Each structure stands twice: as structure tokens, then as C-alpha cells.
Amino acid sequence: MKEFQVSLNSIDKVKTFVEKMSKYPFDIDIVSGRYVIDAKSIMGIFSLNLENLLTVIPHTDDEETLAKFSDDIKEYMK
């Protein structure tokens, strides 16, 4: 399972991030400390401390899909 570190430190970033995540048919988690949130839930993401880096975990093993996913979130990666 691949993990990505992202920064979602503004309302606009969270909104566009959730829109991008919603187009994927598989589950995507965001981990912050001991909290695991659905990456397709805007309210869930806003419940986190957005000053910290977040870990995004897409639940797919398809390499082609992971490459597209990585390209989609590159503007948020740190």
C-alpha cells in the first residue's frame, strides 16, 4: 500500500482535494496522528488539524491508477 504526504492548509485546497478524491471508485483514507478520516469527506477533513502534514492512503494496488492518483495530488504533496 502506497502512502503520500500532503498539506491541505487552506479551505480552497481542501475543497479541490475532496473533488479529486471523489472521482476515484476505491476507498482513500487520510491519517493524522491516531485519526483516520475518509478522504472524500469534506467535514471529516475539516475536523483535523490542517497545520500538520497528512498521510493519504489510496486502497488500490493497480500501478497505473496509483500513477494517475499521484499526478492528481502532486500540487498538495510535500
Biopython code that builds the backbone (N, CA, C, O; Angstrom):
import numpy as np
from Bio.PDB.StructureBuilder import StructureBuilder

atoms = [
    (1, "MET", "N", (0.838, -1.176, 0.000)),
    (1, "MET", "CA", (0.000, 0.000, 0.000)),
    (1, "MET", "C", (0.885, 1.242, 0.000)),
    (1, "MET", "O", (1.819, 1.349, 0.795)),
    (2, "LYS", "N", (0.591, 2.158, -0.878)),
    (2, "LYS", "CA", (1.397, 3.375, -1.036)),
    (2, "LYS", "C", (0.807, 4.490, -0.171)),
    (2, "LYS", "O", (-0.409, 4.579, 0.004)),
    (3, "GLU", "N", (1.682, 5.332, 0.363)),
    (3, "GLU", "CA", (1.259, 6.469, 1.178)),
    (3, "GLU", "C", (1.864, 7.749, 0.612)),
    (3, "GLU", "O", (2.974, 7.745, 0.080)),
    (4, "PHE", "N", (1.116, 8.842, 0.736)),
    (4, "PHE", "CA", (1.558, 10.152, 0.257)),
    (4, "PHE", "C", (1.398, 11.162, 1.383)),
    (4, "PHE", "O", (0.409, 11.121, 2.115)),
    (5, "GLN", "N", (2.359, 12.068, 1.530)),
    (5, "GLN", "CA", (2.274, 13.153, 2.499)),
    (5, "GLN", "C", (1.752, 14.401, 1.792)),
    (5, "GLN", "O", (2.306, 14.826, 0.778)),
    (6, "VAL", "N", (0.677, 14.986, 2.336)),
    (6, "VAL", "CA", (0.090, 16.168, 1.713)),
    (6, "VAL", "C", (-0.121, 17.269, 2.742)),
    (6, "VAL", "O", (-0.159, 17.024, 3.948)),
    (7, "SER", "N", (-0.256, 18.477, 2.235)),
    (7, "SER", "CA", (-0.590, 19.639, 3.047)),
    (7, "SER", "C", (-1.891, 20.228, 2.504)),
    (7, "SER", "O", (-1.983, 20.581, 1.328)),
    (8, "LEU", "N", (-2.884, 20.327, 3.368)),
    (8, "LEU", "CA", (-4.177, 20.914, 2.991)),
    (8, "LEU", "C", (-4.442, 22.086, 3.928)),
    (8, "LEU", "O", (-5.326, 22.019, 4.783)),
    (9, "ASN", "N", (-3.677, 23.152, 3.765)),
    (9, "ASN", "CA", (-3.691, 24.251, 4.723)),
    (9, "ASN", "C", (-4.583, 25.429, 4.335)),
    (9, "ASN", "O", (-4.411, 26.533, 4.851)),
    (10, "SER", "N", (-5.536, 25.200, 3.429)),
    (10, "SER", "CA", (-6.490, 26.262, 3.111)),
    (10, "SER", "C", (-7.843, 25.644, 2.733)),
    (10, "SER", "O", (-7.920, 24.477, 2.350)),
    (11, "ILE", "N", (-8.872, 26.425, 2.845)),
    (11, "ILE", "CA", (-10.221, 25.949, 2.516)),
    (11, "ILE", "C", (-10.305, 25.545, 1.051)),
    (11, "ILE", "O", (-10.907, 24.523, 0.721)),
    (12, "ASP", "N", (-9.702, 26.344, 0.165)),
    (12, "ASP", "CA", (-9.737, 26.026, -1.266)),
    (12, "ASP", "C", (-9.018, 24.720, -1.578)),
    (12, "ASP", "O", (-9.477, 23.940, -2.411)),
    (13, "LYS", "N", (-7.887, 24.480, -0.908)),
    (13, "LYS", "CA", (-7.155, 23.233, -1.123)),
    (13, "LYS", "C", (-7.988, 22.028, -0.694)),
    (13, "LYS", "O", (-8.020, 21.012, -1.388)),
    (14, "VAL", "N", (-8.660, 22.143, 0.447)),
    (14, "VAL", "CA", (-9.497, 21.032, 0.922)),
    (14, "VAL", "C", (-10.627, 20.777, -0.064)),
    (14, "VAL", "O", (-10.914, 19.625, -0.392)),
    (15, "LYS", "N", (-11.262, 21.823, -0.533)),
    (15, "LYS", "CA", (-12.386, 21.676, -1.471)),
    (15, "LYS", "C", (-11.947, 20.987, -2.765)),
    (15, "LYS", "O", (-12.594, 20.035, -3.203)),
    (16, "THR", "N", (-10.867, 21.449, -3.377)),
    (16, "THR", "CA", (-10.423, 20.840, -4.633)),
    (16, "THR", "C", (-9.888, 19.425, -4.409)),
    (16, "THR", "O", (-10.044, 18.557, -5.268)),
    (17, "PHE", "N", (-9.255, 19.194, -3.254)),
    (17, "PHE", "CA", (-8.749, 17.858, -2.931)),
    (17, "PHE", "C", (-9.907, 16.860, -2.839)),
    (17, "PHE", "O", (-9.834, 15.774, -3.416)),
    (18, "VAL", "N", (-10.966, 17.216, -2.126)),
    (18, "VAL", "CA", (-12.122, 16.319, -1.972)),
    (18, "VAL", "C", (-12.778, 16.059, -3.324)),
    (18, "VAL", "O", (-13.198, 14.935, -3.597)),
    (19, "GLU", "N", (-12.871, 17.080, -4.172)),
    (19, "GLU", "CA", (-13.431, 16.886, -5.511)),
    (19, "GLU", "C", (-12.618, 15.863, -6.299)),
    (19, "GLU", "O", (-13.182, 15.007, -6.981)),
    (20, "LYS", "N", (-11.296, 15.952, -6.204)),
    (20, "LYS", "CA", (-10.436, 14.998, -6.920)),
    (20, "LYS", "C", (-10.571, 13.587, -6.343)),
    (20, "LYS", "O", (-10.610, 12.612, -7.092)),
    (21, "MET", "N", (-10.641, 13.479, -5.021)),
    (21, "MET", "CA", (-10.739, 12.167, -4.387)),
    (21, "MET", "C", (-12.073, 11.487, -4.702)),
    (21, "MET", "O", (-12.144, 10.262, -4.799)),
    (22, "SER", "N", (-13.113, 12.279, -4.856)),
    (22, "SER", "CA", (-14.458, 11.739, -5.083)),
    (22, "SER", "C", (-14.602, 11.028, -6.424)),
    (22, "SER", "O", (-15.534, 10.242, -6.598)),
    (23, "LYS", "N", (-13.721, 11.277, -7.359)),
    (23, "LYS", "CA", (-13.836, 10.632, -8.663)),
    (23, "LYS", "C", (-13.245, 9.227, -8.695)),
    (23, "LYS", "O", (-13.413, 8.504, -9.677)),
    (24, "TYR", "N", (-12.551, 8.838, -7.621)),
    (24, "TYR", "CA", (-11.946, 7.503, -7.581)),
    (24, "TYR", "C", (-12.929, 6.498, -6.963)),
    (24, "TYR", "O", (-13.587, 6.807, -5.970)),
    (25, "PRO", "N", (-13.031, 5.290, -7.552)),
    (25, "PRO", "CA", (-14.014, 4.303, -7.073)),
    (25, "PRO", "C", (-13.566, 3.513, -5.839)),
    (25, "PRO", "O", (-14.358, 2.750, -5.285)),
    (26, "PHE", "N", (-12.325, 3.679, -5.400)),
    (26, "PHE", "CA", (-11.836, 2.927, -4.246)),
    (26, "PHE", "C", (-11.767, 3.833, -3.020)),
    (26, "PHE", "O", (-11.853, 5.056, -3.132)),
    (27, "ASP", "N", (-11.610, 3.213, -1.845)),
    (27, "ASP", "CA", (-11.511, 3.967, -0.602)),
    (27, "ASP", "C", (-10.165, 4.674, -0.518)),
    (27, "ASP", "O", (-9.142, 4.158, -0.967)),
    (28, "ILE", "N", (-10.192, 5.867, 0.067)),
    (28, "ILE", "CA", (-8.978, 6.649, 0.284)),
    (28, "ILE", "C", (-9.058, 7.196, 1.707)),
    (28, "ILE", "O", (-10.036, 7.848, 2.073)),
    (29, "ASP", "N", (-8.040, 6.930, 2.495)),
    (29, "ASP", "CA", (-8.005, 7.392, 3.878)),
    (29, "ASP", "C", (-7.013, 8.527, 4.033)),
    (29, "ASP", "O", (-6.028, 8.627, 3.302)),
    (30, "ILE", "N", (-7.301, 9.387, 5.013)),
    (30, "ILE", "CA", (-6.348, 10.404, 5.457)),
    (30, "ILE", "C", (-6.051, 10.095, 6.915)),
    (30, "ILE", "O", (-6.959, 9.949, 7.733)),
    (31, "VAL", "N", (-4.767, 9.998, 7.226)),
    (31, "VAL", "CA", (-4.347, 9.696, 8.591)),
    (31, "VAL", "C", (-3.641, 10.913, 9.169)),
    (31, "VAL", "O", (-2.736, 11.479, 8.556)),
    (32, "SER", "N", (-4.074, 11.298, 10.358)),
    (32, "SER", "CA", (-3.441, 12.389, 11.090)),
    (32, "SER", "C", (-3.345, 11.934, 12.540)),
    (32, "SER", "O", (-4.343, 11.903, 13.260)),
    (33, "GLY", "N", (-2.139, 11.582, 12.958)),
    (33, "GLY", "CA", (-1.974, 11.056, 14.316)),
    (33, "GLY", "C", (-2.734, 9.754, 14.469)),
    (33, "GLY", "O", (-2.480, 8.796, 13.738)),
    (34, "ARG", "N", (-3.660, 9.709, 15.409)),
    (34, "ARG", "CA", (-4.440, 8.489, 15.618)),
    (34, "ARG", "C", (-5.792, 8.516, 14.906)),
    (34, "ARG", "O", (-6.589, 7.590, 15.047)),
    (35, "TYR", "N", (-6.042, 9.557, 14.156)),
    (35, "TYR", "CA", (-7.313, 9.697, 13.447)),
    (35, "TYR", "C", (-7.199, 9.220, 12.004)),
    (35, "TYR", "O", (-6.230, 9.529, 11.309)),
    (36, "VAL", "N", (-8.200, 8.464, 11.564)),
    (36, "VAL", "CA", (-8.289, 8.016, 10.178)),
    (36, "VAL", "C", (-9.613, 8.531, 9.638)),
    (36, "VAL", "O", (-10.676, 8.207, 10.168)),
    (37, "ILE", "N", (-9.546, 9.339, 8.575)),
    (37, "ILE", "CA", (-10.707, 10.028, 8.015)),
    (37, "ILE", "C", (-10.879, 9.620, 6.557)),
    (37, "ILE", "O", (-9.895, 9.376, 5.858)),
    (38, "ASP", "N", (-12.118, 9.546, 6.101)),
    (38, "ASP", "CA", (-12.415, 9.309, 4.690)),
    (38, "ASP", "C", (-12.002, 10.549, 3.892)),
    (38, "ASP", "O", (-12.469, 11.653, 4.173)),
    (39, "ALA", "N", (-11.134, 10.369, 2.904)),
    (39, "ALA", "CA", (-10.629, 11.499, 2.115)),
    (39, "ALA", "C", (-11.705, 12.121, 1.231)),
    (39, "ALA", "O", (-11.490, 13.185, 0.651)),
    (40, "LYS", "N", (-12.850, 11.474, 1.124)),
    (40, "LYS", "CA", (-13.949, 12.012, 0.316)),
    (40, "LYS", "C", (-14.927, 12.810, 1.173)),
    (40, "LYS", "O", (-15.952, 13.273, 0.672)),
    (41, "SER", "N", (-14.622, 12.976, 2.459)),
    (41, "SER", "CA", (-15.492, 13.684, 3.403)),
    (41, "SER", "C", (-14.905, 15.044, 3.744)),
    (41, "SER", "O", (-13.916, 15.140, 4.470)),
    (42, "ILE", "N", (-15.516, 16.084, 3.218)),
    (42, "ILE", "CA", (-15.009, 17.436, 3.483)),
    (42, "ILE", "C", (-15.140, 17.784, 4.962)),
    (42, "ILE", "O", (-14.260, 18.435, 5.526)),
    (43, "MET", "N", (-16.228, 17.357, 5.593)),
    (43, "MET", "CA", (-16.411, 17.637, 7.023)),
    (43, "MET", "C", (-15.387, 16.869, 7.859)),
    (43, "MET", "O", (-14.880, 17.382, 8.857)),
    (44, "GLY", "N", (-15.087, 15.638, 7.445)),
    (44, "GLY", "CA", (-14.083, 14.858, 8.154)),
    (44, "GLY", "C", (-12.718, 15.519, 8.092)),
    (44, "GLY", "O", (-12.009, 15.581, 9.097)),
    (45, "ILE", "N", (-12.349, 16.009, 6.926)),
    (45, "ILE", "CA", (-11.045, 16.657, 6.769)),
    (45, "ILE", "C", (-10.973, 17.932, 7.606)),
    (45, "ILE", "O", (-9.942, 18.218, 8.215)),
    (46, "PHE", "N", (-12.064, 18.697, 7.638)),
    (46, "PHE", "CA", (-12.056, 19.922, 8.432)),
    (46, "PHE", "C", (-12.012, 19.648, 9.933)),
    (46, "PHE", "O", (-11.751, 20.563, 10.715)),
    (47, "SER", "N", (-12.261, 18.406, 10.349)),
    (47, "SER", "CA", (-12.168, 18.074, 11.775)),
    (47, "SER", "C", (-10.712, 17.843, 12.207)),
    (47, "SER", "O", (-10.429, 17.714, 13.398)),
    (48, "LEU", "N", (-9.794, 17.793, 11.237)),
    (48, "LEU", "CA", (-8.384, 17.557, 11.537)),
    (48, "LEU", "C", (-7.636, 18.874, 11.728)),
    (48, "LEU", "O", (-8.121, 19.936, 11.339)),
    (49, "ASN", "N", (-6.456, 18.794, 12.327)),
    (49, "ASN", "CA", (-5.569, 19.955, 12.426)),
    (49, "ASN", "C", (-4.851, 20.084, 11.086)),
    (49, "ASN", "O", (-3.930, 19.319, 10.798)),
    (50, "LEU", "N", (-5.262, 21.033, 10.278)),
    (50, "LEU", "CA", (-4.737, 21.171, 8.920)),
    (50, "LEU", "C", (-3.387, 21.878, 8.851)),
    (50, "LEU", "O", (-2.855, 22.085, 7.761)),
    (51, "GLU", "N", (-2.836, 22.244, 9.988)),
    (51, "GLU", "CA", (-1.485, 22.821, 10.003)),
    (51, "GLU", "C", (-0.435, 21.731, 9.885)),
    (51, "GLU", "O", (0.710, 22.006, 9.523)),
    (52, "ASN", "N", (-0.818, 20.482, 10.190)),
    (52, "ASN", "CA", (0.112, 19.355, 10.121)),
    (52, "ASN", "C", (0.057, 18.702, 8.752)),
    (52, "ASN", "O", (-0.924, 18.836, 8.021)),
    (53, "LEU", "N", (1.138, 17.987, 8.413)),
    (53, "LEU", "CA", (1.114, 17.160, 7.205)),
    (53, "LEU", "C", (0.179, 15.987, 7.437)),
    (53, "LEU", "O", (0.107, 15.448, 8.541)),
    (54, "LEU", "N", (-0.531, 15.597, 6.399)),
    (54, "LEU", "CA", (-1.469, 14.482, 6.471)),
    (54, "LEU", "C", (-0.968, 13.351, 5.585)),
    (54, "LEU", "O", (-0.316, 13.594, 4.569)),
    (55, "THR", "N", (-1.268, 12.130, 5.964)),
    (55, "THR", "CA", (-0.893, 10.966, 5.173)),
    (55, "THR", "C", (-2.117, 10.476, 4.422)),
    (55, "THR", "O", (-3.146, 10.185, 5.030)),
    (56, "VAL", "N", (-2.012, 10.382, 3.101)),
    (56, "VAL", "CA", (-3.103, 9.906, 2.257)),
    (56, "VAL", "C", (-2.779, 8.479, 1.828)),
    (56, "VAL", "O", (-1.690, 8.194, 1.329)),
    (57, "ILE", "N", (-3.760, 7.578, 2.034)),
    (57, "ILE", "CA", (-3.574, 6.166, 1.688)),
    (57, "ILE", "C", (-4.675, 5.726, 0.733)),
    (57, "ILE", "O", (-5.809, 5.513, 1.160)),
    (58, "PRO", "N", (-4.360, 5.586, -0.557)),
    (58, "PRO", "CA", (-5.349, 5.054, -1.506)),
    (58, "PRO", "C", (-5.365, 3.527, -1.415)),
    (58, "PRO", "O", (-4.308, 2.896, -1.403)),
    (59, "HIS", "N", (-6.538, 2.942, -1.353)),
    (59, "HIS", "CA", (-6.676, 1.491, -1.212)),
    (59, "HIS", "C", (-6.832, 0.826, -2.574)),
    (59, "HIS", "O", (-7.902, 0.332, -2.929)),
    (60, "THR", "N", (-5.733, 0.829, -3.327)),
    (60, "THR", "CA", (-5.661, 0.155, -4.620)),
    (60, "THR", "C", (-4.219, -0.297, -4.840)),
    (60, "THR", "O", (-3.278, 0.346, -4.375)),
    (61, "ASP", "N", (-4.062, -1.386, -5.538)),
    (61, "ASP", "CA", (-2.721, -1.886, -5.856)),
    (61, "ASP", "C", (-2.383, -1.735, -7.332)),
    (61, "ASP", "O", (-1.292, -2.115, -7.758)),
    (62, "ASP", "N", (-3.301, -1.187, -8.116)),
    (62, "ASP", "CA", (-3.099, -1.015, -9.550)),
    (62, "ASP", "C", (-2.072, 0.101, -9.791)),
    (62, "ASP", "O", (-2.314, 1.260, -9.455)),
    (63, "GLU", "N", (-0.935, -0.260, -10.371)),
    (63, "GLU", "CA", (0.158, 0.698, -10.572)),
    (63, "GLU", "C", (-0.227, 1.863, -11.480)),
    (63, "GLU", "O", (0.170, 3.000, -11.230)),
    (64, "GLU", "N", (-0.989, 1.590, -12.519)),
    (64, "GLU", "CA", (-1.419, 2.647, -13.440)),
    (64, "GLU", "C", (-2.319, 3.655, -12.718)),
    (64, "GLU", "O", (-2.178, 4.866, -12.892)),
    (65, "THR", "N", (-3.238, 3.140, -11.915)),
    (65, "THR", "CA", (-4.133, 4.010, -11.154)),
    (65, "THR", "C", (-3.353, 4.817, -10.119)),
    (65, "THR", "O", (-3.631, 6.000, -9.921)),
    (66, "LEU", "N", (-2.378, 4.189, -9.457)),
    (66, "LEU", "CA", (-1.559, 4.904, -8.476)),
    (66, "LEU", "C", (-0.747, 6.022, -9.121)),
    (66, "LEU", "O", (-0.554, 7.078, -8.519)),
    (67, "ALA", "N", (-0.273, 5.794, -10.336)),
    (67, "ALA", "CA", (0.470, 6.835, -11.050)),
    (67, "ALA", "C", (-0.435, 8.026, -11.355)),
    (67, "ALA", "O", (-0.028, 9.175, -11.180)),
    (68, "LYS", "N", (-1.651, 7.759, -11.807)),
    (68, "LYS", "CA", (-2.615, 8.832, -12.083)),
    (68, "LYS", "C", (-2.992, 9.549, -10.787)),
    (68, "LYS", "O", (-3.088, 10.776, -10.752)),
    (69, "PHE", "N", (-3.206, 8.773, -9.727)),
    (69, "PHE", "CA", (-3.547, 9.331, -8.424)),
    (69, "PHE", "C", (-2.428, 10.264, -7.938)),
    (69, "PHE", "O", (-2.690, 11.381, -7.493)),
    (70, "SER", "N", (-1.194, 9.796, -8.030)),
    (70, "SER", "CA", (-0.045, 10.590, -7.613)),
    (70, "SER", "C", (0.037, 11.898, -8.402)),
    (70, "SER", "O", (0.334, 12.954, -7.844)),
    (71, "ASP", "N", (-0.226, 11.812, -9.690)),
    (71, "ASP", "CA", (-0.212, 13.009, -10.539)),
    (71, "ASP", "C", (-1.320, 13.984, -10.134)),
    (71, "ASP", "O", (-1.124, 15.199, -10.159)),
    (72, "ASP", "N", (-2.490, 13.442, -9.760)),
    (72, "ASP", "CA", (-3.626, 14.277, -9.343)),
    (72, "ASP", "C", (-3.345, 15.051, -8.060)),
    (72, "ASP", "O", (-3.829, 16.170, -7.894)),
    (73, "ILE", "N", (-2.567, 14.464, -7.153)),
    (73, "ILE", "CA", (-2.358, 15.120, -5.859)),
    (73, "ILE", "C", (-0.979, 15.785, -5.736)),
    (73, "ILE", "O", (-0.611, 16.235, -4.650)),
    (74, "LYS", "N", (-0.230, 15.851, -6.808)),
    (74, "LYS", "CA", (1.140, 16.391, -6.703)),
    (74, "LYS", "C", (1.168, 17.844, -6.207)),
    (74, "LYS", "O", (2.142, 18.256, -5.577)),
    (75, "GLU", "N", (0.129, 18.612, -6.478)),
    (75, "GLU", "CA", (0.109, 20.003, -6.011)),
    (75, "GLU", "C", (-0.055, 20.109, -4.495)),
    (75, "GLU", "O", (0.220, 21.159, -3.915)),
    (76, "TYR", "N", (-0.500, 19.030, -3.853)),
    (76, "TYR", "CA", (-0.684, 19.026, -2.392)),
    (76, "TYR", "C", (0.468, 18.343, -1.665)),
    (76, "TYR", "O", (0.600, 18.482, -0.449)),
    (77, "MET", "N", (1.304, 17.606, -2.397)),
    (77, "MET", "CA", (2.374, 16.821, -1.756)),
    (77, "MET", "C", (3.514, 17.697, -1.266)),
    (77, "MET", "O", (3.841, 18.729, -1.851)),
    (78, "LYS", "N", (4.100, 17.246, -0.177)),
    (78, "LYS", "CA", (5.254, 17.924, 0.418)),
    (78, "LYS", "C", (6.458, 17.038, 0.348)),
    (78, "LYS", "O", (7.537, 17.426, 0.797)),
]
sb = StructureBuilder()
sb.init_structure("model")
sb.init_model(0)
sb.init_chain("A")
sb.init_seg("    ")
for serial, (resi, resn, name, xyz) in enumerate(atoms, 1):
    if name == "N":
        sb.init_residue(resn, " ", resi, " ")
    sb.init_atom(name, np.array(xyz, "f"), 0.0, 1.0, " ", f" {name:<3s}", serial, name[0])
structure = sb.get_structure()
